[in-house]
Amino acid sequence: MTYAAVLSNRGILCITGKDRASFLQGLLTNDVNKISERQGIYAALLSPQGRFQHDLFIVECRDAQDRSVWLVDCDRDRAETLLKLLTLYKLRSEVTIENVSDYFAVLGVWGSSKVLDTVGLSAEPGIARSLKEGSAFVDPRLLEMGARIILPQHKIENFSESSGITFSSFDNYELHRLKLGIPDGNRDVIVDRGILLECGFEELNAIDWNKGCYVGQELTARTRYRGLVRKRLIPVCIQGQTPGFQSPVLQNGLEVGEMRTVKGEWGIAMIRLEALSKPQSFHAGSATLIPHLPEWMKLPALGDEV
C-alpha cells in the first residue's frame, strides 16, 4: 500500500529570475544546473566556516501563469531566516525570492515497492514529474524514502484521490524516516555546529564534489580528503523510557554521543565511531539504545570504503 503524509514542518520558497542558477551555484553544496522539471536535487547551505545552516530540496515547475519557477522545499520554521540569508547574498543578481509556505503543501509518499509507480515516477533519485503548479519527485536522498510532492494546498485532496494514495500521519512518516537513519534538517543537524559528512550528506546525494566553489566548501572538502569524520548520525532502536533531545548517549559510563529526534521506539543519535566498534551497549537516561547501521551508510572507521 502507498501512504502519504502532509509534512507540516516543511515550507516553500519560490525563486524566479534569469540569474537564479548562477546565484545559487555559489551558495549550495550541490550543482543547481541539474535542476529541471524532470530533476530535483537535495542540497545544503553552509556558513562561511563550513557549518550547517539549512538543508533543502529544489525542483522546477510551471506556475499558474505558465512561468518557470524553482520551488525550494525547506524547514518551515526557518523559511524566513533562509529567505533573509539568500536576500543578503543576492546583491545585484536578477532574482526574486518569495516565501509561499502558506500556499503550498509538501507530501511525503512512501510504502510498498510500487510506491513510485503510484505517482508515475521511475526509480531514480531526484527524477521529477511536473504537475499543475507543482511537482512530484523521487526523494533525491534515498529511493527507500519514496517520493515528495509539492502542490497548492487546495489541490492535495484531489491529487490523493486520483492517485489512490492512503493518507497517514506525520508520526508514521517520521518512523519511516528514522528507521532509515535519514536526518531532517536542523531537527537532527545542529545549526552552526553540524558538519555535513558526520550527518550522511555525502551518501544522501547533497554534495557535488566537481561543481566548483561554494560557501563553506573548504571545511567540507578537508573533512573528506583528510578522513576527519569521527562520529555519525545513527538510527537507534530504543528500549525503555524515551530520552529527550540532546540527551547524552553513554557507553560504559562514558559520554560517546547525544540523541536527536525520537519518535516512539526509534530515534537518531550522533555517536562516536570508535564506540560503535566496541561490544558494550549504549544508554540514554534509563533507556538502552541498539544501533542499526543502514546499508546506504559508509563508515570508514568500521572498515568500509570512503
C-alpha positions in Angstrom: 0.0 0.0 0.0 1.1 3.6 -0.7 0.9 6.1 2.1 1.2 9.9 2.2 1.5 12.4 4.9 1.5 16.2 4.9 4.9 17.3 6.1 3.7 20.3 8.1 7.2 21.1 9.2 8.2 21.9 5.6 7.8 25.3 3.9 8.3 26.5 0.3 10.3 29.4 -1.1 9.7 30.3 -4.8 12.7 31.6 -6.8 12.4 33.3 -10.2 14.7 35.4 -12.3 17.3 34.9 -15.0 20.3 34.9 -12.5 18.8 32.2 -10.2 21.2 29.5 -11.3 24.4 31.5 -11.2 23.3 33.0 -7.8 22.6 29.7 -6.1 25.5 27.8 -7.7 28.0 29.8 -5.5 26.0 29.1 -2.3 24.8 25.5 -2.3 26.7 22.2 -1.9 25.0 20.6 -4.9 25.1 21.5 -8.6 22.0 23.6 -9.4 22.5 23.1 -13.1 20.9 19.6 -12.6 17.6 21.3 -11.7 14.8 21.0 -14.2 11.1 19.9 -14.5 12.5 16.4 -14.8 15.1 16.5 -12.0 15.1 17.8 -8.4 18.1 18.0 -6.1 18.9 17.9 -2.4 21.5 20.4 -1.1 22.7 22.2 2.0 23.6 25.8 2.7 26.6 26.3 5.0 28.2 29.1 7.0 31.5 30.5 5.7 33.1 28.3 8.3 31.5 25.2 6.7 28.9 24.6 9.4 25.3 23.5 8.7 22.7 26.3 8.2 19.9 24.8 6.1 19.0 21.8 4.1 16.7 22.0 1.1 15.2 20.4 -2.0 14.8 22.3 -5.2 12.7 21.4 -8.2 11.4 23.3 -11.2 7.8 23.6 -12.3 5.3 25.9 -14.1 3.2 28.3 -12.1 -0.4 29.4 -12.8 0.9 31.9 -15.3 3.0 29.2 -17.0 6.2 30.7 -15.8 9.2 28.6 -14.9 9.8 28.7 -11.1 12.1 26.9 -8.7 10.3 25.6 -5.6 12.6 25.3 -2.6 11.3 22.8 0.0 12.9 23.9 3.3 12.2 23.9 7.1 9.0 25.9 7.6 10.0 27.4 10.9 13.2 28.7 9.4 11.9 29.7 5.9 12.0 33.4 6.7 15.6 33.0 8.0 16.6 31.3 4.8 14.8 34.0 2.7 16.7 36.7 4.6 20.0 35.0 4.2 19.5 34.4 0.5 18.5 38.0 0.1 21.6 39.1 1.8 23.7 37.1 -0.7 21.7 38.2 -3.7 23.3 41.7 -4.1 22.6 42.8 -7.7 21.6 39.4 -9.1 18.3 39.5 -11.0 16.5 37.1 -8.7 13.2 37.2 -6.9 12.6 35.1 -3.7 9.2 34.7 -2.1 8.0 32.7 0.9 4.9 30.9 -0.4 4.6 28.4 2.5 1.0 29.4 3.2 0.0 28.5 -0.4 1.9 25.2 -0.9 1.9 21.9 0.9 4.6 19.2 0.9 3.6 15.5 0.9 5.9 12.6 1.8 4.9 9.4 -0.1 6.1 6.0 0.9 5.1 2.4 1.3 5.3 -0.7 -0.9 7.9 -1.4 -3.7 5.3 0.0 -6.1 5.1 3.4 -4.4 6.9 5.3 -7.2 4.6 3.7 -9.9 1.7 5.1 -7.9 2.9 8.7 -8.6 4.2 8.0 -12.1 7.9 8.1 -11.3 10.8 5.8 -12.2 13.2 4.5 -9.6 15.9 7.2 -10.0 16.9 9.6 -7.2 15.5 13.1 -7.9 13.6 12.2 -11.1 10.6 14.5 -11.3 7.3 14.9 -13.0 5.8 18.3 -13.4 2.3 18.8 -12.0 -0.1 21.8 -12.5 1.6 24.4 -10.2 3.7 21.8 -8.6 5.9 18.7 -8.9 6.2 15.1 -7.8 9.8 13.8 -7.5 11.7 10.9 -6.1 13.4 11.7 -2.8 16.9 12.6 -4.0 18.4 11.2 -0.8 17.4 7.6 -0.9 15.0 5.6 -3.0 13.6 3.9 0.1 12.3 7.3 1.3 9.8 7.2 -1.6 8.7 10.5 -3.2 7.9 14.1 -2.3 5.0 16.1 -3.8 4.7 19.8 -3.8 1.2 21.2 -4.7 -1.0 24.1 -3.7 -2.8 23.1 -0.5 -6.3 23.2 -2.1 -5.2 20.5 -4.7 -3.9 17.9 -2.3 -7.2 16.1 -1.7 -8.0 15.7 -5.4 -4.5 14.5 -6.1 -4.6 11.9 -3.4 -8.0 10.6 -4.6 -6.9 10.3 -8.2 -3.6 8.6 -7.3 -5.2 6.1 -4.9 -2.9 7.2 -2.0 -3.9 6.5 1.6 -3.3 9.4 3.9 -1.4 8.6 7.1 0.0 10.6 9.9 3.2 12.7 10.1 4.3 10.4 13.0 4.2 7.4 10.8 6.3 9.2 8.2 8.7 10.1 11.0 9.1 6.4 12.0 9.8 5.5 8.3 12.5 8.2 8.2 14.1 7.4 11.5 14.3 3.6 10.7 16.3 4.5 7.6 18.5 6.9 9.6 17.7 10.0 7.4 18.4 13.3 9.2 15.7 16.0 8.9 17.5 19.4 8.7 18.0 21.3 11.9 15.9 18.8 13.9 18.9 16.4 13.7 21.8 18.6 12.5 22.6 21.4 14.9 22.8 24.8 13.2 26.2 26.4 13.3 27.7 23.1 14.7 26.8 20.4 12.2 29.4 19.0 9.7 27.8 17.5 6.6 29.9 14.4 6.4 29.1 13.5 10.0 25.4 13.5 9.0 25.4 11.4 5.9 25.0 14.3 3.4 27.6 12.8 1.0 25.8 9.4 0.7 22.5 11.2 0.6 23.4 13.0 -2.7 23.6 16.5 -1.2 27.2 17.2 -2.3 28.7 17.6 -5.8 32.5 17.3 -5.5 33.0 18.6 -9.0 30.8 21.7 -9.2 33.4 24.3 -8.1 33.4 26.7 -5.1 30.5 27.4 -2.8 30.2 28.9 0.7 31.8 26.6 3.3 33.4 24.3 0.8 36.9 24.3 2.4 35.9 22.5 5.6 33.7 20.1 3.8 36.5 19.1 1.4 39.1 18.9 4.1 36.9 16.7 6.2 36.6 14.3 3.3 40.1 14.2 2.0 41.8 14.0 5.4 39.4 11.4 6.7 38.4 13.6 9.7 35.0 12.0 10.3 34.9 10.7 13.9 31.2 10.5 14.6 28.0 9.9 12.7 24.2 10.2 13.0 23.0 6.6 13.5 19.4 5.2 13.8 18.8 3.5 17.1 16.1 1.3 18.5 15.0 2.5 22.0 14.2 0.1 24.8 12.9 1.8 27.8 11.8 5.4 28.6 12.1 7.8 25.7 15.2 10.1 26.0 14.9 13.8 25.3 16.5 15.8 22.5 20.3 16.1 23.0 20.3 13.6 26.0 23.8 12.3 26.5 24.5 8.8 25.0 26.7 6.8 27.3 28.8 3.6 26.8 30.3 2.0 29.9 29.6 5.2 31.8 31.4 7.5 29.3 29.6 10.0 27.1 30.0 9.0 23.4 27.2 10.9 21.8 23.8 12.6 22.1 20.3 12.0 21.0 18.5 14.0 18.3 14.9 13.2 17.0 13.0 10.5 18.8 9.6 9.0 17.9 8.3 6.0 19.8 10.8 3.2 19.7 13.0 4.8 17.1 15.4 7.7 17.2 18.6 9.1 15.6 21.7 9.8 17.6 25.1 11.3 17.0 27.6 8.6 18.1 31.4 8.4 18.0 32.5 5.8 15.5 35.1 4.2 17.8 32.3 3.4 20.3 30.3 1.5 17.6 33.2 -0.9 17.2 33.1 -1.9 20.9 30.8 -4.6 22.3 29.4 -2.5 25.2 25.8 -1.3 25.0 24.6 2.3 24.7 22.3 4.1 27.1 20.5 7.4 27.2 18.8 8.1 30.5 17.2 4.8 31.6 16.8 3.6 28.0 19.0 1.1 26.2 19.9 2.1 22.6 20.5 -0.5 19.9 22.3 1.0 16.8 21.0 -0.2 13.4 23.5 0.6 10.6 21.6 1.2 7.3 23.0 -0.2 4.1 23.4 3.2 2.5 25.8 4.5 5.2 29.6 4.3 4.7 31.6 4.2 7.9 35.3 4.2 7.1 36.3 3.8 10.8 34.5 0.4 10.8 36.3 -0.8 7.7 34.0 0.5 4.9 35.5 2.3 1.9 35.4 6.1 1.9 
